């Protein structure tokens, strides 16, 4: 185990190619310890502060760090510009109220943190209103004006139109779920009144439906984009969801060879599936790595696990056989523990934090916890 506690490198100078505006300073100062992680975190915080103050196109970054090993110091070079100070305003043409004003403020807070290209802003504002049910929303602008204090104001005009709600949902091709239960489970039906037509929520419901089938062993499930029929007069929408379920995959048998350390039962627990029951594809994919990790946790660093999955189409299902071939290899023990790199600290300070000893079986978790404990002492540059 190598511990480094040399005298830390210090910042000698900080250079900025752009003079900073009054009231702003580069977040790295002369005399600081050279810690790249801290430097980049400080610059992330600096850029976020500028963004929150309207400089949303600022480009400040650390362009170079030059180390002088002879004096154990570093010079920091910073590039970038403040950019324009931008504010976004949304004017709604339709009748407004308190709820809509809150909704508009939420949009402003979100979009001003992202891409401020006019086309991107129009697309984002339109998407946010569509996700609130205003399917026919029109976004005009921006009208760009110079405001007080050097601000650039982007002004958009929004014509909301009618708010659409879901009147009916049809599932075509669904056989294993009760459709009324399914509509409620996926959020298409509200407890009171009709649900708002939200394209983003519909897409999430589609993904949820796919996951529900996958959890029942349907590896080949396909759900098409919902077909939406609009009633413009009543501001209602009918949804048709087309599903191709495919076949259900059933675990027929698991054969395990050359396992001596772990029993078949212990290994099958990692698969989390029973013979004769639906088999989730994701669990099969994870099974091989989980079994390898189990061996490594017990000191078998060189264990090899090979999986062979054989699927056979039956009349109404697909039967799956899994073969697991294991080469356990040798179990690794911890030998001599050598603590080096200390000049000021007594070795017992390091050793008392170690959760392993000579002769113990190799345990990656104990080693990682020991390293974190040593780093947590705050007296070492690296471990």
C-alpha positions as CSV (number, residue, x, y, z in Angstrom):
1,X,0.0,0.0,0.0
2,X,1.5,3.3,-1.2
3,X,0.6,6.4,0.8
4,X,1.8,9.8,-0.5
5,X,2.2,12.6,2.1
6,X,4.7,14.9,0.4
7,X,4.5,18.7,0.7
8,X,1.6,19.7,-1.5
9,X,2.0,21.7,-4.7
10,X,0.7,25.3,-4.4
11,X,-0.7,27.8,-6.9
12,X,2.0,30.4,-7.8
13,X,0.0,32.6,-10.3
14,X,-3.4,32.7,-12.0
15,X,-3.6,34.3,-15.5
16,X,-6.8,35.3,-17.2
17,X,-6.9,36.4,-20.8
18,X,-10.1,38.4,-20.2
19,X,-10.3,41.2,-17.7
20,X,-13.1,40.4,-15.3
21,X,-16.0,42.7,-14.7
22,X,-16.2,44.7,-11.4
23,X,-17.3,42.5,-8.6
24,X,-16.1,39.2,-10.1
25,X,-12.9,37.2,-9.4
26,X,-11.4,34.0,-10.6
27,X,-12.3,31.4,-8.0
28,X,-8.7,30.0,-7.7
29,X,-6.2,32.1,-5.7
30,X,-2.5,32.2,-5.2
31,X,-1.3,29.8,-2.4
32,X,-4.1,27.2,-2.8
33,X,-3.2,23.5,-2.8
34,X,-3.0,22.1,-6.4
35,X,-6.1,19.9,-6.4
36,X,-7.5,19.5,-9.9
37,X,-10.9,18.1,-8.7
38,X,-11.3,21.2,-6.5
39,X,-10.3,23.5,-9.3
40,X,-12.8,22.1,-11.7
41,X,-15.6,22.1,-9.1
42,X,-14.8,25.8,-8.3
43,X,-15.1,26.7,-12.0
44,X,-18.4,24.7,-12.3
45,X,-19.7,26.8,-9.4
46,X,-18.3,30.0,-10.9
47,X,-20.0,29.3,-14.3
48,X,-23.3,28.4,-12.6
49,X,-23.2,31.7,-10.6
50,X,-22.6,33.7,-13.8
51,X,-25.5,31.8,-15.5
52,X,-27.8,32.6,-12.6
53,X,-26.9,36.3,-12.9
54,X,-27.8,36.4,-16.6
55,X,-24.5,35.6,-18.3
56,X,-25.9,32.4,-19.8
57,X,-23.4,32.2,-22.6
58,X,-20.3,32.5,-20.5
59,X,-17.4,30.4,-21.7
60,X,-14.9,30.6,-18.9
61,X,-12.7,27.5,-18.4
62,X,-9.2,26.4,-17.2
63,X,-7.3,26.3,-20.5
64,X,-3.9,25.1,-19.0
65,X,-2.1,24.2,-15.8
66,X,1.7,24.4,-16.0
67,X,3.6,22.6,-13.1
68,X,7.0,23.6,-12.0
69,X,8.3,20.5,-10.2
70,X,11.6,22.2,-9.2
71,X,9.6,24.6,-6.9
72,X,6.5,22.4,-6.4
73,X,4.2,25.1,-7.7
74,X,1.7,25.6,-10.6
75,X,0.5,28.4,-12.8
76,X,-3.2,28.4,-13.8
77,X,-4.3,29.8,-17.2
78,X,-8.0,30.8,-17.6
79,X,-9.8,31.7,-20.9
80,X,-13.3,32.7,-21.7
81,X,-15.8,35.5,-22.1
82,X,-18.9,36.7,-20.1
83,X,-21.1,36.8,-23.2
84,X,-24.4,38.7,-23.4
85,X,-26.6,39.0,-20.4
86,X,-29.8,37.5,-21.5
87,X,-33.3,37.5,-20.0
88,X,-36.3,35.6,-21.5
89,X,-39.9,36.8,-21.3
90,X,-43.1,35.0,-22.3
91,X,-46.2,37.0,-23.1
92,X,-49.4,34.9,-23.3
93,X,-52.1,36.1,-25.7
94,X,-54.9,34.0,-24.1
95,X,-56.7,34.9,-20.9
96,X,-54.2,34.5,-18.0
97,X,-54.6,33.5,-14.4
98,X,-52.6,32.8,-11.3
99,X,-52.0,29.1,-12.1
100,X,-50.8,29.9,-15.6
101,X,-48.5,32.6,-14.3
102,X,-46.9,30.1,-12.0
103,X,-46.6,27.6,-14.9
104,X,-45.0,30.3,-17.1
105,X,-42.5,31.2,-14.3
106,X,-41.5,27.5,-14.0
107,X,-40.8,27.4,-17.8
108,X,-38.7,30.5,-17.6
109,X,-36.6,29.1,-14.7
110,X,-35.9,25.9,-16.6
111,X,-35.2,27.2,-20.1
112,X,-32.9,30.0,-19.1
113,X,-30.5,27.3,-17.7
114,X,-30.2,25.6,-21.1
115,X,-29.6,26.4,-24.8
116,X,-30.5,30.0,-25.5
117,X,-30.5,29.8,-29.3
118,X,-33.9,31.3,-30.4
119,X,-34.9,28.1,-32.3
120,X,-34.1,25.9,-29.3
121,X,-36.1,28.3,-27.0
122,X,-39.1,28.2,-29.3
123,X,-39.0,24.4,-29.4
124,X,-38.6,24.1,-25.6
125,X,-41.5,26.6,-24.9
126,X,-43.7,24.8,-27.4
127,X,-42.9,21.4,-25.8
128,X,-43.6,22.5,-22.3
129,X,-47.0,23.9,-23.3
130,X,-47.8,20.7,-25.4
131,X,-46.9,18.6,-22.4
132,X,-49.5,20.6,-20.4
133,X,-52.2,19.6,-22.9
134,X,-52.0,22.7,-25.2
135,X,-51.5,20.6,-28.4
136,X,-52.1,23.5,-30.8
137,X,-49.9,26.0,-29.1
138,X,-48.3,28.7,-31.3
139,X,-45.0,30.3,-30.2
140,X,-44.0,33.5,-31.9
141,X,-40.7,35.4,-31.7
142,X,-38.3,36.1,-30.2
143,X,-38.4,39.9,-30.4
144,X,-35.0,41.0,-29.1
145,X,-34.7,44.2,-27.2
146,X,-31.9,45.9,-25.2
147,X,-32.9,46.4,-21.5
148,X,-31.4,48.3,-18.7
149,X,-28.1,47.1,-17.2
150,X,-26.8,45.6,-20.5
151,X,-29.5,42.9,-20.6
152,X,-30.7,41.4,-23.9
153,X,-34.4,40.6,-23.5
154,X,-35.8,37.8,-25.7
155,X,-39.6,38.2,-25.8
156,X,-41.8,35.4,-27.0
157,X,-45.6,35.5,-27.6
158,X,-47.6,32.4,-26.8
159,X,-51.1,31.6,-28.1
160,X,-52.1,28.6,-26.0
161,X,-55.3,27.5,-27.6
162,X,-57.5,24.8,-26.0
163,X,-56.3,22.4,-23.4
164,X,-56.8,18.8,-24.5
165,X,-57.8,15.9,-22.3
166,X,-57.9,12.1,-22.8
167,X,-61.4,10.8,-23.4
168,X,-60.7,7.2,-24.3
169,X,-57.8,4.7,-24.4
170,X,-57.9,1.5,-26.5
171,X,-55.3,-1.3,-26.2
172,X,-55.1,-3.4,-29.3
173,X,-53.3,-6.8,-29.0
174,X,-53.2,-6.9,-25.2
175,X,-54.2,-10.3,-23.9
176,X,-52.4,-10.8,-20.5
177,X,-53.6,-7.6,-18.8
178,X,-57.1,-6.4,-18.0
179,X,-57.4,-3.2,-20.1
180,X,-59.3,-1.0,-17.7
181,X,-56.7,-1.8,-14.9
182,X,-53.9,-1.2,-17.4
183,X,-55.2,2.3,-18.3
184,X,-55.3,3.3,-14.7
185,X,-51.9,1.7,-14.0
186,X,-50.3,3.6,-16.8
187,X,-51.8,6.9,-15.8
188,X,-54.2,7.4,-18.7
189,X,-57.2,7.5,-16.5
190,X,-57.6,9.9,-13.6
191,X,-59.4,9.3,-10.3
192,X,-61.5,12.5,-10.9
193,X,-62.2,13.8,-14.4
194,X,-60.2,13.2,-17.6
195,X,-56.4,13.3,-17.7
196,X,-54.6,16.0,-19.5
197,X,-53.1,14.9,-22.8
198,X,-49.4,15.0,-22.1
199,X,-47.1,13.7,-24.9
200,X,-44.2,13.3,-22.6
201,X,-46.2,11.3,-20.0
202,X,-47.6,9.2,-22.9
203,X,-44.1,8.3,-23.9
204,X,-43.2,7.4,-20.3
205,X,-46.4,5.2,-20.1
206,X,-45.3,3.4,-23.3
207,X,-41.9,2.6,-21.7
208,X,-43.7,1.5,-18.5
209,X,-45.9,-0.9,-20.5
210,X,-42.9,-2.4,-22.2
211,X,-41.3,-2.9,-18.8
212,X,-44.4,-4.6,-17.4
213,X,-44.3,-7.1,-20.3
214,X,-40.6,-7.7,-19.9
215,X,-41.2,-8.5,-16.2
216,X,-43.6,-11.2,-17.2
217,X,-41.1,-12.8,-19.5
218,X,-42.0,-11.3,-22.9
219,X,-38.6,-10.6,-24.4
220,X,-39.8,-9.6,-27.8
221,X,-42.6,-7.2,-26.8
222,X,-43.2,-4.3,-29.2
223,X,-45.4,-1.3,-28.4
224,X,-46.0,1.2,-31.3
225,X,-46.4,4.9,-30.9
226,X,-49.9,5.6,-29.8
227,X,-52.3,6.7,-32.5
228,X,-54.1,9.8,-31.4
229,X,-57.4,11.0,-32.8
230,X,-58.3,14.6,-31.9
231,X,-61.7,16.2,-31.4
232,X,-60.8,19.8,-32.0
233,X,-64.2,21.1,-31.0
234,X,-64.4,19.4,-27.6
235,X,-60.6,19.5,-27.1
236,X,-60.6,15.7,-26.5
237,X,-58.3,12.9,-27.7
238,X,-58.8,9.2,-28.2
239,X,-55.7,7.0,-27.9
240,X,-55.1,3.7,-29.6
241,X,-52.1,1.7,-28.4
242,X,-51.0,-1.2,-30.6
243,X,-49.2,-4.0,-28.9
244,X,-47.4,-7.1,-30.3
245,X,-46.8,-9.3,-27.3
246,X,-44.7,-12.0,-28.8
247,X,-44.1,-15.2,-26.9
248,X,-43.5,-15.6,-23.2
249,X,-40.1,-17.1,-22.2
250,X,-40.3,-19.8,-19.6
251,X,-37.2,-21.2,-17.7
252,X,-37.1,-24.9,-18.4
253,X,-33.8,-25.9,-16.8
254,X,-30.5,-24.6,-15.4
255,X,-27.4,-26.9,-15.5
256,X,-24.4,-25.8,-13.5
257,X,-21.0,-27.5,-13.9
258,X,-17.8,-27.5,-11.9
259,X,-19.1,-25.4,-8.9
260,X,-17.4,-26.4,-5.7
261,X,-17.4,-23.2,-3.6
262,X,-21.1,-22.3,-4.0
263,X,-24.0,-24.7,-4.1
264,X,-26.4,-24.8,-7.0
265,X,-29.1,-23.3,-4.8
266,X,-26.9,-20.3,-3.9
267,X,-26.0,-19.7,-7.5
268,X,-29.7,-19.9,-8.6
269,X,-30.5,-17.2,-6.1
270,X,-28.5,-14.9,-8.2
271,X,-30.7,-15.6,-11.2
272,X,-33.8,-14.8,-9.3
273,X,-36.0,-17.2,-11.4
274,X,-37.7,-20.5,-10.9
275,X,-38.0,-23.4,-13.2
276,X,-41.4,-23.4,-14.9
277,X,-41.9,-19.7,-14.3
278,X,-41.5,-16.6,-16.6
279,X,-37.8,-15.7,-17.2
280,X,-36.9,-12.0,-17.3
281,X,-34.2,-11.3,-19.9
282,X,-32.6,-8.5,-17.9
283,X,-31.9,-11.0,-15.0
284,X,-30.2,-13.4,-17.4
285,X,-27.9,-10.6,-18.7
286,X,-27.0,-9.6,-15.1
287,X,-26.6,-13.2,-13.9
288,X,-23.2,-13.9,-15.3
289,X,-21.6,-10.7,-13.9
290,X,-23.3,-11.2,-10.5
291,X,-21.9,-14.7,-10.3
292,X,-18.4,-13.5,-11.2
293,X,-18.7,-10.8,-8.5
294,X,-19.7,-13.4,-5.9
295,X,-16.6,-15.4,-6.6
296,X,-14.3,-12.3,-6.5
297,X,-15.9,-11.2,-3.1
298,X,-14.6,-14.5,-1.7
299,X,-11.1,-14.1,-3.1
300,X,-11.4,-16.0,-6.4
301,X,-10.0,-13.2,-8.5
302,X,-9.5,-15.4,-11.6
303,X,-12.8,-17.2,-11.7
304,X,-14.3,-17.7,-15.1
305,X,-18.0,-18.0,-15.8
306,X,-19.5,-18.9,-19.2
307,X,-23.2,-18.8,-19.9
308,X,-25.0,-20.7,-22.7
309,X,-28.7,-19.8,-23.3
310,X,-30.7,-22.1,-25.5
311,X,-34.3,-21.0,-26.5
312,X,-36.8,-23.5,-28.1
313,X,-40.1,-22.4,-29.5
314,X,-43.0,-24.4,-28.2
315,X,-46.7,-24.1,-29.0
316,X,-47.6,-21.1,-26.9
317,X,-44.2,-20.1,-25.3
318,X,-40.4,-20.2,-25.6
319,X,-38.6,-22.7,-23.3
320,X,-35.2,-21.6,-22.1
321,X,-32.3,-23.8,-21.0
322,X,-29.3,-22.2,-19.3
323,X,-25.9,-23.9,-19.0
324,X,-23.4,-22.4,-16.6
325,X,-19.7,-23.5,-16.9
326,X,-17.4,-22.4,-14.1
327,X,-13.7,-22.4,-13.7
328,X,-13.2,-21.3,-10.1
329,X,-9.4,-21.0,-10.2
330,X,-7.3,-20.5,-7.1
331,X,-8.4,-18.5,-4.0
332,X,-6.1,-15.5,-3.4
333,X,-4.7,-14.7,0.0
334,X,-3.3,-11.4,1.2
335,X,0.5,-11.6,1.7
336,X,2.8,-9.1,3.3
337,X,1.2,-5.7,3.8
338,X,3.9,-3.0,3.1
339,X,3.1,0.6,4.0
340,X,5.4,3.0,2.1
341,X,5.5,6.7,1.4
342,X,5.3,7.9,5.0
343,X,7.6,10.6,6.2
344,X,5.6,12.3,9.0
345,X,3.0,9.7,10.0
346,X,3.6,6.5,12.0
347,X,2.6,3.3,10.2
348,X,0.3,2.3,13.0
349,X,-2.0,5.2,12.0
350,X,-2.4,3.5,8.6
351,X,-2.6,0.0,9.9
352,X,-5.4,0.7,12.4
353,X,-7.7,1.7,9.5
354,X,-7.1,-1.5,7.6
355,X,-10.0,-4.0,7.6
356,X,-7.7,-6.9,6.4
357,X,-4.6,-8.7,7.6
358,X,-1.9,-10.9,6.2
359,X,-3.4,-14.4,5.6
360,X,-6.9,-13.1,5.0
361,X,-8.7,-14.1,1.9
362,X,-8.6,-11.3,-0.7
363,X,-11.8,-9.2,-0.2
364,X,-12.2,-6.2,-2.5
365,X,-14.9,-4.7,-0.4
366,X,-12.6,-4.6,2.7
367,X,-9.8,-3.1,0.7
368,X,-12.0,-0.4,-0.8
369,X,-13.4,0.5,2.7
370,X,-9.9,0.7,4.1
371,X,-8.8,3.0,1.3
372,X,-11.8,5.3,1.8
373,X,-11.1,5.4,5.6
374,X,-7.5,6.5,5.0
375,X,-8.5,9.2,2.5
376,X,-11.1,10.3,5.0
377,X,-8.4,11.1,7.5
378,X,-7.5,14.1,5.4
379,X,-3.7,13.8,6.0
380,X,-2.7,12.0,2.8
381,X,-2.5,13.3,-0.8
382,X,-3.2,9.9,-2.2
383,X,-3.6,6.3,-1.1
